[in-house]
Each structure stands twice: as C-alpha cells, then as structure tokens.
Amino acid sequence: MATKAPLVLVDGRIQQLQAGDTLEQPRLNLGATRSVVCTGGSIAYTDAIMSISGDSVDTISGGTLGDFLIVKGGTLNNETGNLSLGGANRSIGTNDTAALIFNGSRWLLATIKLAP
C-alpha cells in the first residue's frame, strides 16, 4: 500500500504536504485526554484528545475550521452524521487512535493507528 503525505490546513483548505514542504512548528500541544460517554449517537467537541465510550458516534457537534481531534476508543460511523471516515465505519480500541480534522462542516479522518 502506498504511503500518503500528511494533511495540513492551508488557507482554510485541507491539503497534502508536497515534497520539500516543511512544517514551521515542531511541537503540537493537545492537552489532557477527556473521557466522554456517547448517548444517542452524538458527542460535543470539547478537547483535542477524547476517549469515547457508550453508543456509536454519528455526529460530533462543535468545532471550528481546522480543529484537530484524536479519538481513543469507541465506534465512529461513516457518513451517518458529520463524519467522513474514508468509506467505512471505524471501531477504535482502547489502545488505538484515530485523528480527525474539522473542515468547517464535517470531521474528516486524517489517519488511524490500530494497535498490533
């Protein structure tokens, strides 16, 4: 499988890095993990790292253009609400992570890491 270049936010649009591009900031501070329980398919974006339990997530409310979210645990449903996950629902285990970026209307899957 071919490796894709990382995604970045440029002038309000999400784009892939091109060969030779560099990122100015070497550090990304995301804060502590917030534990949330999903009920009725919806959670609110409150922190950059969220551990999810309960129902499957269809919709993440809140967020502004360019917000970044790391999800630990839970099930994310593709295209049921405002999540675009590359064509499939995603089950995220407690040792797995999924990274999403908000484009102003939808949360887009940037990457997913499943523990071995």
Buried (B, 14 or more C-beta within 10 A) or exposed (E): EEEEEEBBBEEEEBEEBEEEEEEEEEEEEEEEBBEBEBEEBBBEBEBBBBBBEBBBBBBBEEBEEEBBBBBBBBBBBBEBBBBBBEEEBBEBEEEBBBBBBBBEEBBBBBEBEEEE
